[in-house]
Amino acid sequence: MRCDRRPGTSGSWAMSIGLDFDAARFRDVLAHLPTGITIITANTPEGPTGMTANSFTSVSLDPPLVLFCPAKSSSTWPAVRAAGMFCVNVMAGHHKELVGQFARKGAERFVGVSYQTHEEGPVLNEAVAWLTCRIHHEHDAGDHTIVVAEVTRLDARPESEPLVFLRGRYGMFQEVGTCEVEEPKRA
């Protein structure tokens, strides 16, 4: 991957992606965008299933649509897809271990986890917020699938702070002005 200034771009950076595209560099650059962490849950004939996802975002208010992007290699996504509905559980700052439990392949993900059963999927008791959803549409997107879903119910617990993922680390949000932000030094 090469980044260079292109004439006529007023000094902005533009990326030129060619045959030398570096997937690791692409991932490193995207790691500068903080994301929330969710656990997507669903009911299956074999019992509840779930997976960690940080590719969750809102799409539309009318109708209320959200999306997330499971990897095509996911062993959990086919079960969620077959259910046709799921629950998005927004995780709290103290849920780093729980997020890891739902991210591991082959793990007994619901061991020690308290939840309420809803038609669309399990609502984790300690989630900061939750949204139950019905799959609306899927889009092929390289090595992932973009899943657009319509929200059917939702709730939040504003007293809890959400878990944030940034540059390969977990943390929590802190409002600017309540902490010192160091400006980068310019040459």
C-alpha positions in Angstrom: 0.0 0.0 0.0 1.3 3.4 -0.9 0.1 6.7 0.5 1.1 9.8 -1.4 -0.1 13.4 -2.0 -1.9 13.7 -5.2 -1.9 16.9 -7.2 -5.1 19.0 -6.8 -6.1 17.4 -3.5 -5.3 20.5 -1.4 -2.7 18.6 0.6 -5.0 15.8 1.7 -3.7 12.3 1.8 -5.0 9.8 -0.8 -4.3 6.1 -0.8 -3.2 4.3 -3.8 -3.9 0.6 -3.5 -2.3 -1.6 -6.1 -0.9 -5.1 -6.3 1.3 -4.4 -3.3 -1.8 -4.0 -1.0 -0.9 -5.0 2.6 -3.8 -6.4 4.5 -2.0 -6.0 7.8 -1.3 -2.3 7.2 -5.0 -1.9 6.2 -6.0 -3.5 9.5 -3.5 -1.3 11.5 -4.9 1.9 9.9 -8.5 0.9 10.7 -7.5 0.1 14.3 -7.4 3.9 14.8 -11.2 4.0 14.7 -12.7 3.1 18.1 -15.7 0.7 18.1 -18.2 -0.6 20.6 -18.2 -4.3 21.4 -21.4 -6.3 21.1 -22.4 -9.9 21.6 -24.9 -11.1 19.0 -27.1 -13.9 20.4 -29.8 -16.1 18.9 -32.0 -19.0 19.8 -31.4 -22.3 18.0 -32.9 -25.8 18.3 -29.6 -26.8 20.1 -29.9 -23.9 22.6 -28.7 -20.4 22.7 -25.7 -19.3 20.5 -23.7 -16.1 20.4 -20.7 -14.4 19.0 -18.7 -11.2 19.6 -19.0 -8.4 17.0 -17.5 -5.0 16.9 -18.8 -4.2 13.4 -22.2 -3.0 14.6 -23.7 0.3 13.7 -27.1 2.0 13.1 -28.3 2.4 9.5 -31.7 4.1 9.5 -34.2 5.6 11.9 -37.3 5.0 9.7 -37.5 2.1 9.5 -35.2 1.3 12.5 -32.3 -0.6 10.9 -28.9 -1.7 12.1 -26.1 -3.8 10.7 -23.2 -6.0 11.7 -20.7 -7.8 9.6 -19.9 -11.5 10.5 -16.9 -13.1 8.8 -17.8 -15.7 6.2 -15.6 -18.1 8.1 -17.7 -17.7 11.3 -18.9 -21.0 12.7 -21.7 -19.2 14.6 -23.1 -17.0 11.9 -24.9 -19.9 10.0 -26.9 -20.6 13.2 -27.8 -17.0 13.7 -28.8 -16.7 10.0 -31.0 -19.8 10.3 -32.8 -18.3 13.3 -33.7 -15.3 11.2 -33.6 -13.0 14.3 -31.1 -12.1 17.0 -30.3 -9.9 19.9 -27.5 -7.3 19.9 -26.1 -6.9 23.4 -23.9 -3.8 23.9 -21.2 -4.8 26.4 -20.1 -2.8 29.5 -16.6 -1.8 30.4 -16.1 -4.6 32.8 -17.0 -7.4 30.3 -13.6 -7.9 28.7 -13.5 -11.6 29.8 -17.1 -12.2 28.6 -16.3 -10.7 25.2 -13.4 -13.1 25.0 -15.6 -16.1 26.0 -18.0 -15.4 23.1 -15.1 -14.8 20.6 -13.4 -18.2 21.2 -14.2 -21.0 18.7 -15.8 -24.0 20.2 -16.3 -22.4 23.6 -19.3 -23.1 25.8 -20.3 -19.5 25.5 -23.2 -19.3 27.9 -21.6 -21.1 30.8 -21.9 -18.8 33.9 -23.8 -16.2 31.9 -27.1 -14.9 33.2 -29.7 -13.9 30.5 -33.3 -13.4 29.8 -34.8 -15.5 27.0 -36.6 -13.4 24.3 -38.0 -14.7 21.1 -35.3 -13.0 19.0 -32.4 -14.2 21.2 -31.0 -14.1 24.7 -30.7 -10.7 26.3 -27.6 -10.7 28.6 -28.5 -9.4 32.0 -25.5 -7.1 32.4 -25.6 -5.6 28.8 -25.4 -1.8 28.7 -28.1 -1.9 26.0 -29.8 -4.4 23.8 -31.7 -4.5 20.6 -33.7 -7.4 19.3 -33.7 -7.7 15.5 -35.1 -9.6 12.5 -32.8 -10.1 9.5 -33.9 -7.7 6.8 -31.3 -8.2 4.1 -27.8 -9.6 3.5 -25.0 -8.2 1.2 -21.9 -10.0 0.1 -18.8 -8.0 1.1 -15.5 -9.7 0.4 -14.7 -12.1 3.3 -17.6 -10.8 5.3 -21.4 -10.6 5.0 -23.2 -7.3 5.7 -26.3 -8.2 7.7 -29.0 -5.5 7.8 -31.7 -6.1 10.4 -34.8 -4.3 11.6 -35.0 -3.5 15.3 -38.1 -4.9 17.0 -37.4 -4.0 20.7 -34.7 -2.2 22.6 -33.6 -1.0 26.0 -30.6 0.6 27.7 -29.1 0.9 31.2 -27.5 4.4 31.2 -25.8 3.8 34.5 -23.2 1.5 32.9 -20.3 2.6 30.6 -19.8 0.7 27.4 -16.7 -1.3 26.4 -14.7 0.3 23.6 -12.1 -1.4 21.3 -9.2 0.7 20.0 -5.8 -0.3 18.5 -6.2 -3.9 19.7 -7.1 -2.9 23.3 -10.2 -2.6 25.4 -11.1 0.5 27.3 -13.9 2.8 28.2 -15.0 6.2 26.9 -13.8 9.4 28.7 -15.3 12.7 27.7 -12.8 15.3 26.3 -12.3 18.0 29.0 -12.4 15.4 31.8 -8.9 14.2 30.9 -5.8 15.7 29.4 -5.5 15.1 25.7 -1.9 15.5 24.4 -1.8 17.2 21.0 0.7 15.7 18.6 4.0 17.6 18.2 4.4 19.2 14.8 7.8 19.4 13.1 
